[in-house]
Amino acid sequence: MTDSILERIPVVGSLGYIERVRALPGSFTATLEVEAENRYFPQAIAVVAGAGKVGYVAPEIARAYYEVIRSSATPVSCAGRRARHSDHETSGVELLLDFRSLPVPDAPS
């Protein structure tokens, strides 16, 4: 993944946490937590910021990063920010994450 993609990882499901999302500043630090017991997506990665969960890493990205985050000895954090108005208008995405500081996942075999 190129840097431009890694600095624009979408957070999905934010509407379920909209009050928490609205309380976030323009830039924030997010903690990424695996949810192995998630009944809808076994490789779910929750995004926690401010007062609690604010959404999930998009599934197509979560599949690649799940093991990296699950196997980390320390909590995994990254920079986050509010999406631009145009991002929200075209995709409904409220928040974006910057994964450039995360370890690069192994390529699928």
C-alpha positions as CSV (number, residue, x, y, z in Angstrom):
1,M,0.0,0.0,0.0
2,T,1.3,3.4,-0.8
3,D,1.7,6.2,1.7
4,S,-1.3,8.1,0.3
5,I,-3.5,5.1,1.0
6,L,-2.0,4.4,4.4
7,E,-2.8,7.9,5.6
8,R,-6.5,7.7,4.6
9,I,-7.8,4.4,6.2
10,P,-11.5,4.8,6.6
11,V,-13.3,4.1,9.9
12,V,-16.7,2.4,9.2
13,G,-19.7,2.1,11.4
14,S,-19.3,5.5,13.0
15,L,-23.0,6.3,12.8
16,G,-23.5,3.9,15.6
17,Y,-21.2,6.0,17.8
18,I,-22.1,9.4,16.4
19,E,-22.2,11.2,19.7
20,R,-18.6,10.1,20.5
21,V,-17.5,10.9,17.0
22,R,-19.0,14.5,17.3
23,A,-17.1,14.9,20.5
24,L,-13.7,14.2,18.9
25,P,-11.3,17.1,18.0
26,G,-10.2,17.5,14.4
27,S,-7.1,15.4,15.1
28,F,-6.8,12.6,17.7
29,T,-5.0,9.4,18.7
30,A,-6.9,6.2,18.2
31,T,-6.2,2.8,19.8
32,L,-6.9,-0.2,17.6
33,E,-8.3,-3.3,19.4
34,V,-9.1,-6.7,17.8
35,E,-12.6,-8.1,18.5
36,A,-12.1,-11.8,17.9
37,E,-15.6,-12.5,19.3
38,N,-17.3,-10.1,16.8
39,R,-20.1,-12.2,15.4
40,Y,-20.3,-10.2,12.1
41,F,-16.7,-10.1,11.2
42,P,-14.2,-12.4,13.0
43,Q,-11.2,-10.1,12.0
44,A,-12.8,-6.9,13.3
45,I,-10.6,-4.2,14.6
46,A,-12.4,-1.6,16.8
47,V,-11.2,2.0,16.7
48,V,-11.2,3.5,20.2
49,A,-10.8,7.3,20.8
50,G,-12.0,9.9,23.2
51,A,-14.8,8.4,25.3
52,G,-14.8,4.9,23.7
53,K,-15.4,3.0,20.5
54,V,-16.0,5.2,17.5
55,G,-16.2,2.6,14.7
56,Y,-14.2,-0.1,13.0
57,V,-11.3,-0.3,10.5
58,A,-12.8,-1.0,7.1
59,P,-12.9,-4.8,6.6
60,E,-10.7,-4.9,3.5
61,I,-8.0,-3.3,5.6
62,A,-8.7,-5.1,8.8
63,R,-8.0,-8.5,7.1
64,A,-4.5,-7.4,6.4
65,Y,-3.7,-5.8,9.8
66,Y,-5.6,-8.2,12.1
67,E,-2.6,-10.4,13.0
68,V,-0.2,-7.4,13.3
69,I,-2.5,-5.8,15.9
70,R,-3.5,-9.1,17.6
71,S,0.1,-10.2,18.2
72,S,1.4,-6.8,19.4
73,A,2.7,-6.9,22.9
74,T,1.6,-3.3,23.5
75,P,-1.6,-1.5,22.5
76,V,-1.5,-0.3,18.9
77,S,-2.2,3.4,18.4
78,C,-2.3,5.6,15.3
79,A,-3.2,9.2,14.3
80,G,-6.7,9.9,13.4
81,R,-8.6,12.8,12.0
82,R,-12.0,14.0,10.9
83,A,-12.7,13.4,7.2
84,R,-13.1,16.4,4.9
85,H,-16.7,17.4,4.1
86,S,-16.1,16.1,0.5
87,D,-15.0,12.7,1.9
88,H,-18.2,12.5,3.9
89,E,-20.4,13.6,1.0
90,T,-19.0,11.0,-1.4
91,S,-18.5,8.0,1.0
92,G,-20.2,8.7,4.3
93,V,-16.9,8.3,6.1
94,E,-16.6,10.5,9.2
95,L,-13.1,9.6,10.3
96,L,-9.8,8.6,8.7
97,L,-6.8,6.9,10.3
98,D,-3.1,7.1,9.4
99,F,-1.5,3.7,9.4
100,R,2.0,4.8,8.2
101,S,3.4,4.2,11.7
102,L,2.1,0.6,11.9
103,P,4.2,-2.4,11.0
104,V,3.7,-3.6,7.5
105,P,1.7,-6.8,7.5
106,D,3.1,-9.9,5.8
107,A,2.0,-10.5,2.3
108,P,-0.6,-13.3,2.0
109,S,0.9,-16.6,0.9
